[in-house]
Amino acid sequence: MKRKNKNLCGYLTVEAAFLMPVFLCIIALLCYLSFYMCNRTMLSQDAYVLALRGSLRKGTGNEEIAAYLSKQSKEIISKYFAVSEIGRQIKVSKREVTIELMCEIQVPFALFTWQDGKLMSKIWRAEERKTADRTDPVDFIRACRKIKKAIEK
């Protein structure tokens, strides 16, 4: 039977006790950072898609387009991760449609929000603003054909 050195007993347990919380916090930080980046990417995409849908809507007034976009934007809320609230602003004018989407991700720990010696908020914010010009494809094609005919003559 081998005898263990009494000076070395339990050193691995002590090291693991110090390192495991650090590793777990780093893994949690990476998870929340990935949620943030995923949400920011989806916000950008959704804002542009909504602006494009609104810009292509024809035969309706500005208020009707804004109501349509508000209804469409309510349907996209369920796909975001760890988001406490999604805000939206919709502006429709004669020339363009502007969509602004905002979301807040609550971080459950303040350890990773330390910056410049001050404890920052536990909320990470993401905003995206996209604008699409309102064009009428039919009128545009007709204008191009008129120009083409004028050039050919």
C-alpha positions, 0 to 999 in steps of 0.5 A: 500500500502506498502512502500519500504525502500529507503536504499535497492532500487536497491541493487540486480541490482548493485550486478547483474551488478558486477556478470553477466560479471564474470559469462559470462566470466567463461562460455566463458572460459569453452566453449573454454576449451571444444573446446580445449579438443575436438580438442586435442582428435580428433587430437590424434585419427586422427593422429593414424588412418592416421598412421595406414592407411599408415602403412597398405598400400601395393604395393606402394612407400614411396612417394605414401603413403605420397601423399595418407596420405596428401589427407586423412588428408585434408578431416578431417579438416572440423570437428574441432571447432574454429580452425584457422589452422591445420598443418600436417607433414607426414614422411614415411620410410621403417619401420614406418609411422609418422604423426604429426598434429598441430592446433591453437585455437584463444581465442578472449579475453586475460583475461584468458591467464594471467599467472605469471604476464605476458600476454600470447598469445591469441593462444592455441596450440595442437600437436599430434604425432603418429607412426605406424610400417609398417608390411605386414600382409601376410608375418607375417602370413606366418612366423608364419605358418613356425614357427608353422610347425617347432615346430610341427616337 
